[in-house]
Amino acid sequence: MDRQIVFPGAVPLDTDFLSIERNIMAAIGYLAQAALGSGAIADGLACLPTTPASMSVTVGPGSITTLSVVDPLAFGSLPADTTDPLVKMGINLQPTAFALTAPTAAGQAVNYLIEATFSEADASAIVLPYYNAANPAQPYSGPNNSGAAQYTQRLQRVQLQLKAGAAAPTGAQLTPIVDPGWVALWGVTVIYGQTAVTASSIWAVPNAPFLPFKLPHLTPGFSRIATVGTAGASSWTVPSFVTQARFRVMGGGGGGGGGNATYSGGGGGAGGCADGVFALSPGAVIAITVGAGGAGAAPGSSGGNGLTTSVSGLLSASGGTGGGSADPASYGGAGGQGFGGAVNTIGGWGTDGLASGSSFAGAGGASALGGGGRGGVGGGQAGASPGSGGGGAYQSTGNGGAGASGLVIIEF
């Protein structure tokens, strides 16, 4: 940052003080450009209904940062500088209210647009006292004792305005086009007969340049974890500050086989695993399906297959197959397969159920997160870790263990 140098005994000039202010503004502007870029960025400026509700909305305090020039007009004794670009920030200190009017024809609606721009203007004009060399005890009133008022502040503000669209049949009304040099922030829809604006009437304009995240959200690597472990369909909404996330998915484990009259059941295979990092859009809703584990089998039957776990459009992992229960051997189930990730792995196989004088039930296959259920007298154990296979049952002694449900881990 440029700095002024002063010396003891030197007569201070007005340009010394003005240059300090300009240098500070330039330094802050380049810091803002390094952090935010040179495009328009809005922060705060929330649009809310009034309390109590009325036909007005308020835009709260906030700021807009955009590319301008150092000084479009002379700054005191410093000349204008319209050549050098500089990122500047305008602020909105107090809520700004806008009154809306409902259409007058039945069945019609109107869209209003709230837009913003950076505004810089001189203000606070007063008549200043000036030094009178002829009579120091009696200061001049204004420059050269002219009595003229002079601006004492250069204010950088957010300028807001409301534009009304044309009323049209509800659903066919259009939002006004943003004016050149302005940015669109909010839309408000008002229908015929409406007497108060509610939150449901207000919507952020698509691609409005609101600040997507702040420094507390920027941490090394991925520091937040969300897990989805309940079998079935669900969704995850990408937080406003997230632009990429790591997904790890595991398919459901296969169920263990039931023992028959001669052989013990085989263990179920574990679900596959897929792991990858993907770019995301803040606010996007991501569909997630967690695959259920396969059912443990009754005596003499094969275990059920685990189901596929998926993150819609990104990656998936198939479930493990159930353990068998048949002569001449009760084969362990195969592991599932991962798809679409940077790393795709196959789940562990279940072990075979055997009979050779004494019987041995197969253990469930291990998933990427841990081991499966063990074979057991009276029934095999359920898969012990997400996506792992269930254990088989000993000869004619019970049901195979159920495979464990899959899992989705999200790191952001």
C-alpha positions in Angstrom: 0.0 0.0 0.0 1.3 3.4 -0.9 2.0 5.7 2.1 2.6 9.4 2.6 5.8 10.7 4.2 5.7 13.8 6.5 8.4 15.7 8.3 8.7 17.6 11.6 8.0 21.3 11.1 6.7 20.9 7.5 3.4 22.6 6.7 0.8 19.9 6.3 -1.1 20.1 3.0 -4.7 19.0 2.3 -3.4 16.7 -0.4 -1.4 14.8 2.3 -4.6 13.8 4.1 -6.5 13.2 0.9 -3.7 11.0 -0.6 -3.8 8.8 2.6 -7.5 8.2 2.1 -7.1 7.4 -1.6 -4.2 5.0 -0.9 -6.2 3.1 1.7 -9.1 2.8 -0.7 -6.9 1.5 -3.4 -5.3 -1.1 -1.1 -8.7 -2.3 0.1 -10.0 -2.4 -3.5 -7.1 -4.7 -4.7 -7.6 -6.9 -1.7 -11.3 -7.2 -2.5 -10.5 -8.0 -6.1 -8.0 -10.7 -5.0 -10.7 -12.3 -2.8 -13.9 -11.7 -4.8 -12.8 -11.0 -8.4 -13.9 -8.0 -10.4 -17.5 -9.0 -11.1 -20.5 -7.7 -9.1 -21.0 -9.5 -5.8 -23.9 -8.8 -3.4 -23.8 -9.7 0.3 -26.8 -9.4 2.7 -29.5 -7.3 1.1 -32.2 -9.8 2.1 -35.6 -9.1 0.8 -38.3 -9.8 3.4 -42.0 -9.0 4.0 -42.8 -6.3 6.5 -44.0 -7.1 10.1 -47.0 -6.8 10.3 -47.5 -8.0 6.8 -48.4 -5.3 4.2 -48.1 -4.6 0.5 -44.5 -3.6 1.0 -41.2 -5.4 1.2 -37.9 -4.3 2.7 -34.3 -4.9 1.5 -32.0 -5.2 4.5 -28.5 -3.9 5.1 -25.7 -5.3 3.0 -23.2 -4.4 0.3 -22.4 -4.6 -3.4 -18.8 -4.9 -4.6 -18.1 -4.1 -8.3 -15.4 -2.8 -10.6 -15.3 1.0 -10.9 -12.5 3.6 -11.2 -10.3 5.3 -8.6 -12.2 8.6 -8.6 -14.7 9.7 -11.2 -14.5 13.3 -9.9 -11.9 15.4 -8.3 -11.3 14.4 -4.7 -10.8 17.7 -3.0 -7.5 19.1 -4.4 -6.7 15.7 -5.9 -7.6 15.4 -9.6 -10.1 12.9 -10.9 -8.6 9.5 -11.8 -10.9 7.8 -14.4 -8.2 5.7 -16.0 -7.2 3.3 -13.3 -9.7 0.6 -12.5 -10.5 -0.3 -8.9 -12.9 -2.6 -7.2 -15.1 -0.7 -4.8 -17.8 -1.6 -2.2 -21.1 0.3 -1.7 -23.0 -0.3 1.5 -26.7 -0.2 2.5 -26.9 0.8 6.1 -30.6 0.8 6.7 -33.5 -1.3 5.4 -35.0 0.1 2.2 -38.8 -0.3 1.8 -40.7 -0.7 -1.5 -44.5 -0.5 -1.9 -46.1 -2.9 -4.3 -49.5 -2.8 -6.0 -51.7 -5.7 -6.9 -53.2 -6.0 -10.5 -56.6 -4.5 -10.9 -58.0 -7.2 -13.2 -59.2 -10.6 -11.9 -57.0 -13.5 -12.8 -53.9 -11.4 -13.4 -50.5 -11.3 -11.7 -47.5 -9.0 -11.9 -43.8 -9.6 -11.3 -41.7 -6.9 -9.7 -37.9 -6.8 -10.0 -35.6 -5.4 -7.3 -32.2 -4.4 -8.8 -29.1 -2.8 -7.4 -26.0 -0.9 -8.5 -23.0 0.8 -6.9 -23.4 4.5 -6.3 -20.7 7.0 -5.4 -21.7 10.6 -4.7 -20.5 13.6 -2.7 -22.7 14.7 0.3 -22.9 16.7 3.5 -22.4 20.2 2.0 -21.7 22.8 4.7 -20.1 26.2 4.9 -16.7 25.6 6.3 -14.6 28.1 8.3 -11.3 29.1 6.6 -8.2 30.7 8.0 -8.1 34.5 7.8 -4.5 35.7 7.7 -5.5 39.3 8.2 -7.5 38.5 11.3 -6.9 35.0 12.6 -9.5 35.5 15.3 -12.2 36.0 12.7 -12.3 33.0 10.2 -13.6 33.4 6.8 -17.0 31.8 6.0 -16.3 29.5 3.1 -13.5 29.7 0.5 -12.4 33.4 0.1 -15.1 34.3 2.5 -17.7 33.5 -0.3 -20.2 31.8 2.0 -20.3 28.9 -0.4 -21.1 25.4 0.9 -18.7 22.5 0.1 -19.2 18.7 0.2 -17.4 17.1 3.1 -18.0 13.4 2.3 -17.8 11.0 -0.6 -20.2 8.2 0.0 -20.2 4.8 -1.6 -23.6 3.2 -1.3 -25.9 0.5 -2.7 -28.5 2.1 -4.9 -31.7 0.0 -5.1 -34.8 0.4 -7.3 -38.0 -1.4 -8.0 -39.3 -2.2 -11.5 -42.8 -3.3 -12.2 -43.6 -5.7 -14.9 -46.7 -5.7 -17.0 -49.8 -7.4 -15.5 -50.8 -10.6 -17.4 -52.9 -13.7 -16.7 -51.4 -15.6 -13.7 -48.5 -17.8 -14.9 -47.9 -15.8 -18.1 -46.6 -12.6 -16.4 -42.9 -11.7 -17.2 -40.2 -10.4 -14.9 -38.8 -7.0 -16.1 -35.4 -7.0 -17.7 -32.6 -5.7 -15.6 -31.3 -2.2 -16.6 -27.7 -1.8 -18.0 -25.2 -1.3 -15.2 -27.5 -2.8 -12.6 -27.7 -6.4 -11.2 -31.0 -8.2 -10.6 -31.4 -9.5 -7.0 -35.0 -10.3 -6.1 -38.4 -10.9 -7.7 -41.8 -10.4 -6.1 -45.0 -11.8 -7.5 -48.3 -10.1 -6.6 -51.7 -11.5 -7.7 -55.1 -9.9 -8.1 -56.8 -9.3 -4.8 -53.6 -9.8 -2.7 -53.5 -7.6 0.4 -50.2 -8.6 1.9 -46.8 -9.8 0.6 -45.6 -13.0 2.3 -42.3 -14.9 2.0 -43.8 -17.2 -0.6 -44.2 -14.2 -2.9 -40.5 -13.4 -2.9 -37.8 -15.3 -4.8 -34.2 -14.8 -5.6 -33.5 -14.0 -9.3 -31.7 -16.9 -11.0 -27.9 -16.2 -11.1 -28.3 -13.2 -8.7 -24.6 -12.5 -7.7 -25.0 -13.1 -4.0 -21.8 -14.1 -2.2 -21.9 -17.9 -2.2 -19.8 -18.5 0.9 -17.6 -16.8 3.5 -14.2 -17.4 5.1 -15.5 -19.6 8.0 -16.7 -22.1 5.3 -13.3 -22.3 3.7 -11.3 -25.1 5.5 -8.6 -27.3 4.2 -9.9 -30.4 2.5 -13.4 -31.7 3.5 -14.3 -31.0 7.1 -18.0 -31.8 7.3 -19.6 -35.2 6.9 -23.2 -36.2 6.2 -24.2 -39.8 6.2 -27.3 -41.5 4.7 -27.7 -45.0 6.1 -31.4 -45.7 6.1 -32.5 -48.0 3.2 -34.7 -46.3 0.6 -34.9 -43.1 -1.4 -34.0 -39.7 0.0 -32.1 -36.5 -1.1 -29.4 -34.1 0.0 -29.5 -30.4 -0.7 -26.1 -28.9 -1.5 -25.3 -26.1 1.0 -25.0 -22.6 -0.3 -21.2 -22.5 0.3 -20.4 -25.9 -1.3 -19.1 -26.3 -4.8 -17.7 -29.8 -4.6 -18.0 -32.8 -2.4 -16.7 -36.3 -2.0 -19.2 -39.1 -2.2 -18.5 -42.7 -1.0 -21.3 -45.2 -1.6 -21.7 -48.9 -0.6 -24.3 -51.3 -1.9 -26.3 -53.5 0.5 -24.8 -56.8 1.7 -26.2 -60.2 0.6 -28.1 -62.3 3.1 -26.7 -65.5 4.5 -27.9 -68.9 3.3 -30.0 -71.2 5.6 -28.6 -74.7 6.4 -30.2 -77.7 4.7 -30.3 -81.3 5.9 -26.7 -81.9 4.9 -24.9 -78.6 4.4 -24.6 -75.3 6.2 -25.5 -72.1 4.5 -22.9 -69.9 2.7 -22.2 -66.3 3.7 -23.6 -63.4 1.8 -21.4 -61.2 -0.4 -20.6 -57.6 0.6 -21.8 -54.6 -1.4 -19.4 -52.9 -3.8 -18.0 -49.4 -3.1 -17.4 -46.3 -5.3 -15.6 -43.2 -4.1 -15.1 -39.9 -6.0 -15.1 -36.1 -5.8 -17.6 -34.2 -7.9 -18.3 -30.5 -8.8 -21.7 -29.3 -7.5 -24.0 -26.4 -7.8 -25.0 -24.7 -4.5 -28.7 -25.4 -3.8 -28.9 -28.4 -6.1 -31.0 -31.3 -4.8 -29.2 -34.6 -5.1 -31.3 -37.8 -5.2 -29.9 -40.6 -3.1 -30.9 -44.3 -2.9 -29.5 -46.5 -0.2 -29.7 -50.2 -1.0 -31.2 -52.5 1.6 -29.4 -55.6 2.7 -30.6 -59.0 1.5 -32.8 -61.0 3.7 -31.4 -64.0 5.6 -32.7 -67.3 4.2 -34.8 -69.9 5.8 -33.3 -73.4 6.2 -32.5 -74.9 2.8 -32.9 -71.6 1.0 -30.4 -69.0 -0.5 -30.1 -65.6 1.0 -31.5 -62.5 -0.6 -29.4 -60.2 -2.8 -28.4 -56.8 -1.5 -29.7 -53.8 -3.4 -27.8 -51.0 -5.3 -26.9 -47.8 -3.6 -26.7 -44.7 -5.9 -26.1 -41.0 -5.9 -28.2 -39.9 -8.9 -26.1 -39.1 -12.0 -22.8 -39.5 -10.2 -21.9 -42.9 -8.9 -23.4 -46.2 -7.7 -22.5 -49.6 -6.1 -24.4 -52.8 -6.6 -25.3 -55.1 -3.7 -23.7 -58.4 -2.8 -25.5 -61.7 -3.8 -27.0 -64.0 -1.1 -25.2 -67.0 0.2 -26.3 -70.4 -1.1 -27.8 -73.5 0.5 -27.5 -76.5 -1.9 -25.6 -79.8 -2.6 -22.8 -80.4 -3.2 -21.8 -77.1 -1.5 -23.4 -73.9 -0.3 -21.4 -71.3 -2.1 -20.6 -67.9 -0.6 -22.2 -64.9 -2.3 -20.3 -62.7 -4.7 -19.4 -59.1 -3.8 -21.0 -56.2 -5.5 -19.2 -53.7 -7.8 -18.7 -49.9 -7.6 -19.3 -47.7 -10.7 -18.6 -44.1 -11.6 -16.1 -43.2 -8.9 -12.4 -42.3 -9.1 -12.0 -45.6 -7.1 -14.4 -48.5 -7.6 -14.0 -51.7 -5.6 -15.6 -55.1 -5.3 -17.2 -56.2 -2.0 -15.7 -59.2 -0.3 -17.1 -62.7 -1.1 -19.0 -64.7 1.5 -17.3 -68.0 2.4 -18.8 -71.3 1.5 -20.9 -73.4 3.8 -19.5 -77.0 4.1 -20.2 -80.5 5.5 -17.6 -83.1 6.1 -18.6 -85.1 9.1 -19.2 -81.8 10.9 -20.6 -78.7 9.3 -19.2 -75.2 9.0 -21.4 -72.2 8.1 -20.0 -69.5 5.8 -19.1 -66.0 7.1 -20.5 -62.9 5.4 -18.2 -61.0 3.1 -16.5 -57.8 4.4 -17.4 -54.5 3.0 -15.1 -51.5 2.7 -16.1 -50.5 6.2 -15.7 -53.8 8.0 -16.5 -57.4 8.4 -19.7 -59.4 7.9 -21.7 -61.6 10.1 -20.3 -64.9 11.3 -22.0 -68.3 10.7 -23.8 -69.5 13.7 -25.6 -72.4 15.3 -29.3 -71.5 15.5 -28.9 -68.9 12.8 -26.2 -66.8 11.1 -25.4 -63.3 12.4 -26.4 -60.2 10.5 -23.8 -58.2 8.6 -21.8 -56.3 11.2 -20.7 -53.3 9.1 -22.5 -51.2 6.5 -22.8 -53.1 3.2 -21.4 -56.3 4.7 -22.9 -59.8 4.1 -24.9 -61.9 6.6 -23.5 -65.2 8.0 -24.9 -68.6 7.0 -26.7 -70.9 9.4 -25.2 -74.2 10.5 -26.7 -77.4 9.2 -30.6 -77.3 9.6 -30.3 -75.1 12.6 -31.9 -71.8 11.5 -32.0 -68.9 9.2 -29.1 -67.1 7.6 -28.2 -63.6 8.9 -29.5 -60.5 7.0 -27.1 -58.5 5.0 -26.4 -55.0 6.2 -27.9 -52.0 4.4 -25.6 -49.8 2.3 -24.4 -46.4 3.1 -23.7 -43.0 1.5 -21.0 -40.8 3.1 -20.8 -37.1 1.9 -17.7 -35.0 2.8 -17.8 -31.3 2.1 
